[in-house]
């Protein structure tokens, strides 16, 4: 269960409350911070490190050390890049920074969390993600990075295959050795594939944390669309810091309570069919296991915090008579003017706003032509037709 939201909406508290409540009900749980600005330990009232620490029966917590995980996962790939930059005359410190490829720290953070989930020690892993935009980059990295690394690996192999026989003993240019290719292939074909499978598994889901502010809700709506684009499950919206019903009777809070009630109805409509979990505004900071468990009970009531609360539809294909195919991809709140769809070889390229996805097509569909792409009530409707006879004949 991954929690994200605009900075300051209470996602860390909500993540911790979910984990503490699940553990109190006997579910072996790990709560992990994947946010570079770790505050999970502050909320739990405990000092945390890079290794899981037992806080209570059935409850462990960890703050992932992104730099250490990057060193561990990139291995010889990073060493090779550092050597290459140094050869080009770049200072050591700068070379070390340049060798940290964009997204590397976020990606290895997610790999570390996936390892904990795969360990078999936990039935539930709760992840406190970074604020929304950074979290979306994190969650979509397994698919984006896999495509980029595949191209990089092919280029490296081609260059090394030509240059190594010529350069060995003649020029001092650092060339990638077998360890570089081995680590790159391991990262590409095993770890990223496993990570992508984990992220799109029906048992993995994201929960969006919001408050009643307009900007917060709008940002969560965009995130909801982006999650759907990458087929990442979203099973609930947490509406945090809600005033108690009695506050509406106080003149000072009357208008605030009215606005909150209106926004609550709006959120329920905009994010349907997702359930809305309400987190009450507390009289003081929610810190420590006792108060977090109480917050968790307020949020979930009789619901199981470890359960997927809504299994929304995802991409599906349907065969048509005559050899064609239809596909439906839910894209809630996507706008037609922001949407761009094209087919390139065996991939479907979809762009909506700032997000772009290269979707690998099933082999049978990849042989067809994209005949139609249109938005209809929050769904991207696609039709693929067989190529005309002249195209099939190669004329």
DARACOR-V792713 format. One record per residue. N is the residue number from 0. RES is the residue in three letters. SS is DSSP state (hx for helix, st for strand, lp for the rest). PSI is psi in radians with two decimals (none if undefined). Layout:
N&RES&SS&PSI ; N&RES&SS&PSI
This chain:
0&UNK&lp&2.08 ; 1&UNK&st&2.28 ; 2&UNK&st&2.32 ; 3&UNK&st&2.94 ; 4&UNK&lp&3.00 ; 5&UNK&lp&2.55 ; 6&UNK&lp&2.32 ; 7&UNK&lp&0.08 ; 8&UNK&lp&-0.15 ; 9&UNK&lp&0.47 ; 10&UNK&hx&-0.61 ; 11&UNK&hx&-0.78 ; 12&UNK&hx&-0.73 ; 13&UNK&hx&-0.73 ; 14&UNK&hx&-0.85 ; 15&UNK&hx&-0.70 ; 16&UNK&hx&-0.68 ; 17&UNK&hx&-0.83 ; 18&UNK&hx&-0.78 ; 19&UNK&hx&-0.73 ; 20&UNK&hx&-0.79 ; 21&UNK&hx&-0.76 ; 22&UNK&hx&-0.67 ; 23&UNK&hx&-0.38 ; 24&UNK&lp&0.21 ; 25&UNK&lp&0.18 ; 26&UNK&lp&2.07 ; 27&UNK&lp&2.02 ; 28&UNK&st&2.47 ; 29&UNK&st&2.27 ; 30&UNK&st&2.22 ; 31&UNK&st&2.40 ; 32&UNK&st&2.10 ; 33&UNK&lp&0.25 ; 34&UNK&lp&2.23 ; 35&UNK&lp&-0.58 ; 36&UNK&lp&1.29 ; 37&UNK&lp&2.24 ; 38&UNK&lp&0.14 ; 39&UNK&hx&-0.77 ; 40&UNK&hx&-0.64 ; 41&UNK&hx&-0.73 ; 42&UNK&hx&-0.71 ; 43&UNK&hx&-0.29 ; 44&UNK&lp&0.51 ; 45&UNK&lp&2.69 ; 46&UNK&lp&2.10 ; 47&UNK&lp&2.79 ; 48&UNK&lp&-2.84 ; 49&UNK&lp&-0.18 ; 50&UNK&lp&2.47 ; 51&UNK&lp&2.38 ; 52&UNK&st&2.33 ; 53&UNK&st&2.15 ; 54&UNK&st&-0.50 ; 55&UNK&st&3.05 ; 56&UNK&lp&2.22 ; 57&UNK&lp&0.15 ; 58&UNK&st&2.09 ; 59&UNK&st&2.74 ; 60&UNK&st&2.61 ; 61&UNK&st&2.51 ; 62&UNK&st&1.90 ; 63&UNK&lp&2.27 ; 64&UNK&lp&1.74 ; 65&UNK&hx&-0.70 ; 66&UNK&hx&-0.77 ; 67&UNK&hx&-0.71 ; 68&UNK&hx&-0.61 ; 69&UNK&hx&-0.77 ; 70&UNK&hx&-0.69 ; 71&UNK&hx&-0.72 ; 72&UNK&hx&-0.62 ; 73&UNK&hx&-0.50 ; 74&UNK&lp&-2.23 ; 75&UNK&hx&-0.33 ; 76&UNK&hx&-0.82 ; 77&UNK&hx&-0.69 ; 78&UNK&hx&-0.71 ; 79&UNK&hx&-0.76 ; 80&UNK&hx&-0.69 ; 81&UNK&hx&-0.80 ; 82&UNK&hx&-0.69 ; 83&UNK&hx&-0.75 ; 84&UNK&hx&-0.69 ; 85&UNK&hx&-0.69 ; 86&UNK&hx&-0.57 ; 87&UNK&lp&0.11 ; 88&UNK&lp&0.22 ; 89&UNK&lp&2.38 ; 90&UNK&lp&2.68 ; 91&UNK&hx&-0.83 ; 92&UNK&hx&-0.74 ; 93&UNK&hx&-0.70 ; 94&UNK&hx&-0.72 ; 95&UNK&hx&-0.69 ; 96&UNK&hx&-0.72 ; 97&UNK&hx&-0.58 ; 98&UNK&lp&-0.22 ; 99&UNK&lp&1.59 ; 100&UNK&lp&2.59 ; 101&UNK&lp&2.24 ; 102&UNK&lp&-0.10 ; 103&UNK&hx&-0.78 ; 104&UNK&hx&-0.75 ; 105&UNK&hx&-0.73 ; 106&UNK&hx&-0.79 ; 107&UNK&hx&-0.48 ; 108&UNK&hx&-0.79 ; 109&UNK&hx&-0.65 ; 110&UNK&hx&-0.70 ; 111&UNK&hx&-0.74 ; 112&UNK&hx&-0.71 ; 113&UNK&hx&-0.65 ; 114&UNK&hx&-0.74 ; 115&UNK&hx&-0.71 ; 116&UNK&hx&-0.59 ; 117&UNK&hx&-0.21 ; 118&UNK&lp&-0.42 ; 119&UNK&lp&-0.02 ; 120&UNK&lp&-0.31 ; 121&UNK&lp&2.50 ; 122&UNK&lp&-0.37 ; 123&UNK&st&2.30 ; 124&UNK&st&2.07 ; 125&UNK&st&2.22 ; 126&UNK&st&2.12 ; 127&UNK&st&1.77 ; 128&UNK&lp&3.00 ; 129&UNK&lp&3.00 ; 130&UNK&lp&2.85 ; 131&UNK&hx&-0.99 ; 132&UNK&hx&-0.78 ; 133&UNK&hx&-0.64 ; 134&UNK&hx&-0.68 ; 135&UNK&hx&-0.66 ; 136&UNK&hx&-0.71 ; 137&UNK&hx&-0.82 ; 138&UNK&hx&-0.47 ; 139&UNK&hx&-0.11 ; 140&UNK&hx&-0.72 ; 141&UNK&hx&-0.66 ; 142&UNK&hx&-0.78 ; 143&UNK&hx&-0.79 ; 144&UNK&hx&-0.59 ; 145&UNK&hx&-0.75 ; 146&UNK&hx&-0.73 ; 147&UNK&hx&-0.74 ; 148&UNK&hx&-0.59 ; 149&UNK&hx&-0.77 ; 150&UNK&hx&-0.78 ; 151&UNK&hx&-0.73 ; 152&UNK&hx&-0.71 ; 153&UNK&hx&-0.75 ; 154&UNK&hx&-0.79 ; 155&UNK&hx&-0.75 ; 156&UNK&hx&-0.77 ; 157&UNK&hx&-0.79 ; 158&UNK&hx&-0.79 ; 159&UNK&hx&-0.64 ; 160&UNK&hx&-0.56 ; 161&UNK&hx&-0.76 ; 162&UNK&hx&-0.59 ; 163&UNK&hx&-0.83 ; 164&UNK&hx&-0.57 ; 165&UNK&hx&-0.63 ; 166&UNK&hx&-0.37 ; 167&UNK&lp&1.98 ; 168&UNK&lp&-0.05 ; 169&UNK&lp&-0.78 ; 170&UNK&lp&2.59 ; 171&UNK&lp&0.31 ; 172&UNK&lp&2.21 ; 173&UNK&lp&2.21 ; 174&UNK&lp&2.53 ; 175&UNK&lp&2.25 ; 176&UNK&lp&-3.04 ; 177&UNK&hx&-0.55 ; 178&UNK&hx&-0.62 ; 179&UNK&hx&-0.84 ; 180&UNK&hx&-0.64 ; 181&UNK&hx&-0.82 ; 182&UNK&hx&-0.69 ; 183&UNK&hx&-0.74 ; 184&UNK&hx&-0.67 ; 185&UNK&hx&-0.76 ; 186&UNK&hx&-0.71 ; 187&UNK&hx&-0.88 ; 188&UNK&hx&-0.35 ; 189&UNK&hx&-1.05 ; 190&UNK&hx&-0.84 ; 191&UNK&hx&-0.62 ; 192&UNK&hx&-0.78 ; 193&UNK&hx&-0.71 ; 194&UNK&hx&-0.75 ; 195&UNK&hx&-0.72 ; 196&UNK&hx&-0.69 ; 197&UNK&hx&-0.76 ; 198&UNK&hx&-0.55 ; 199&UNK&hx&0.03 ; 200&UNK&lp&2.50 ; 201&UNK&lp&-0.28 ; 202&UNK&lp&-0.03 ; 203&UNK&lp&2.36 ; 204&UNK&lp&2.73 ; 205&UNK&st&2.47 ; 206&UNK&st&2.29 ; 207&UNK&st&2.22 ; 208&UNK&st&2.21 ; 209&UNK&st&2.91 ; 210&UNK&lp&-3.03 ; 211&UNK&lp&0.06 ; 212&UNK&lp&2.47 ; 213&UNK&hx&-0.83 ; 214&UNK&hx&-0.64 ; 215&UNK&hx&-0.78 ; 216&UNK&hx&-0.74 ; 217&UNK&hx&-0.71 ; 218&UNK&hx&-0.68 ; 219&UNK&hx&-0.61 ; 220&UNK&hx&-0.76 ; 221&UNK&hx&-0.70 ; 222&UNK&hx&-0.67 ; 223&UNK&hx&-0.74 ; 224&UNK&hx&-0.80 ; 225&UNK&hx&-0.68 ; 226&UNK&hx&-0.71 ; 227&UNK&hx&-0.66 ; 228&UNK&hx&-0.70 ; 229&UNK&lp&0.20 ; 230&UNK&lp&0.68 ; 231&UNK&lp&2.17 ; 232&UNK&lp&2.53 ; 233&UNK&st&2.10 ; 234&UNK&st&-0.03 ; 235&UNK&st&2.75 ; 236&UNK&st&2.27 ; 237&UNK&st&2.06 ; 238&UNK&st&1.91 ; 239&UNK&st&2.79 ; 240&UNK&st&0.80 ; 241&UNK&st&2.36 ; 242&UNK&lp&2.51 ; 243&UNK&lp&2.74 ; 244&UNK&hx&-0.60 ; 245&UNK&hx&-0.38 ; 246&UNK&hx&-0.50 ; 247&UNK&hx&-0.32 ; 248&UNK&hx&-0.26 ; 249&UNK&lp&2.25 ; 250&UNK&hx&-0.68 ; 251&UNK&hx&-0.59 ; 252&UNK&hx&-0.03 ; 253&UNK&hx&-0.87 ; 254&UNK&hx&-0.69 ; 255&UNK&hx&-0.78 ; 256&UNK&hx&-0.67 ; 257&UNK&hx&-0.77 ; 258&UNK&hx&-0.74 ; 259&UNK&hx&-0.72 ; 260&UNK&hx&-0.71 ; 261&UNK&hx&-0.79 ; 262&UNK&hx&-0.58 ; 263&UNK&hx&-0.78 ; 264&UNK&hx&-0.67 ; 265&UNK&hx&-0.79 ; 266&UNK&hx&-0.73 ; 267&UNK&hx&-0.69 ; 268&UNK&hx&-0.78 ; 269&UNK&hx&-0.61 ; 270&UNK&lp&0.14 ; 271&UNK&lp&2.42 ; 272&UNK&lp&0.33 ; 273&UNK&lp&2.42 ; 274&UNK&st&2.64 ; 275&UNK&st&2.10 ; 276&UNK&st&2.29 ; 277&UNK&st&2.22 ; 278&UNK&st&2.04 ; 279&UNK&st&2.60 ; 280&UNK&lp&2.18 ; 281&UNK&lp&2.76 ; 282&UNK&lp&-0.24 ; 283&UNK&lp&3.03 ; 284&UNK&lp&2.49 ; 285&UNK&lp&1.73 ; 286&UNK&lp&2.39 ; 287&UNK&lp&2.75 ; 288&UNK&hx&-0.67 ; 289&UNK&hx&-0.86 ; 290&UNK&hx&-0.57 ; 291&UNK&hx&-0.68 ; 292&UNK&hx&-0.70 ; 293&UNK&hx&-0.72 ; 294&UNK&hx&-0.69 ; 295&UNK&hx&-0.71 ; 296&UNK&hx&-0.68 ; 297&UNK&hx&-0.67 ; 298&UNK&hx&-0.86 ; 299&UNK&hx&-0.41 ; 300&UNK&lp&-2.14 ; 301&UNK&lp&-0.10 ; 302&UNK&lp&2.63 ; 303&UNK&lp&2.08 ; 304&UNK&lp&-0.39 ; 305&UNK&lp&-0.10 ; 306&UNK&lp&2.57 ; 307&UNK&lp&2.03 ; 308&UNK&lp&-0.28 ; 309&UNK&lp&2.16 ; 310&UNK&lp&1.49 ; 311&UNK&lp&2.67 ; 312&UNK&lp&2.64 ; 313&UNK&lp&-2.90 ; 314&UNK&lp&2.36 ; 315&UNK&st&2.58 ; 316&UNK&st&2.61 ; 317&UNK&st&2.25 ; 318&UNK&st&2.58 ; 319&UNK&lp&2.74 ; 320&UNK&lp&2.53 ; 321&UNK&lp&0.06 ; 322&UNK&lp&0.01 ; 323&UNK&lp&-3.01 ; 324&UNK&st&2.54 ; 325&UNK&st&2.60 ; 326&UNK&st&2.55 ; 327&UNK&st&2.15 ; 328&UNK&st&1.96 ; 329&UNK&st&2.23 ; 330&UNK&lp&1.27 ; 331&UNK&lp&2.29 ; 332&UNK&lp&0.22 ; 333&UNK&lp&2.62 ; 334&UNK&lp&2.39 ; 335&UNK&hx&-0.63 ; 336&UNK&hx&-0.31 ; 337&UNK&hx&-0.02 ; 338&UNK&st&2.38 ; 339&UNK&st&2.18 ; 340&UNK&st&2.34 ; 341&UNK&st&2.71 ; 342&UNK&st&2.25 ; 343&UNK&st&1.90 ; 344&UNK&lp&-2.05 ; 345&UNK&lp&0.37 ; 346&UNK&st&2.58 ; 347&UNK&st&2.10 ; 348&UNK&st&2.11 ; 349&UNK&st&2.20 ; 350&UNK&st&2.30 ; 351&UNK&st&1.94 ; 352&UNK&lp&-2.24 ; 353&UNK&lp&-0.10 ; 354&UNK&st&2.46 ; 355&UNK&st&2.39 ; 356&UNK&st&2.36 ; 357&UNK&st&1.82 ; 358&UNK&st&1.99 ; 359&UNK&st&2.31 ; 360&UNK&lp&2.59 ; 361&UNK&lp&2.61 ; 362&UNK&hx&-0.72 ; 363&UNK&hx&-0.68 ; 364&UNK&hx&-0.57 ; 365&UNK&hx&-0.42 ; 366&UNK&lp&-0.16 ; 367&UNK&lp&2.89 ; 368&UNK&st&2.52 ; 369&UNK&st&1.97 ; 370&UNK&st&-0.48 ; 371&UNK&st&2.49 ; 372&UNK&st&2.07 ; 373&UNK&st&2.69 ; 374&UNK&st&2.42 ; 375&UNK&st&1.88 ; 376&UNK&lp&0.91 ; 377&UNK&lp&0.30 ; 378&UNK&st&2.40 ; 379&UNK&st&2.00 ; 380&UNK&st&2.21 ; 381&UNK&st&2.49 ; 382&UNK&st&2.29 ; 383&UNK&st&2.27 ; 384&UNK&st&2.68 ; 385&UNK&lp&2.52 ; 386&UNK&lp&2.67 ; 387&UNK&lp&2.74 ; 388&UNK&hx&-0.66 ; 389&UNK&hx&-0.69 ; 390&UNK&hx&-0.64 ; 391&UNK&hx&-0.56 ; 392&UNK&lp&-0.13 ; 393&UNK&lp&0.37 ; 394&UNK&lp&none
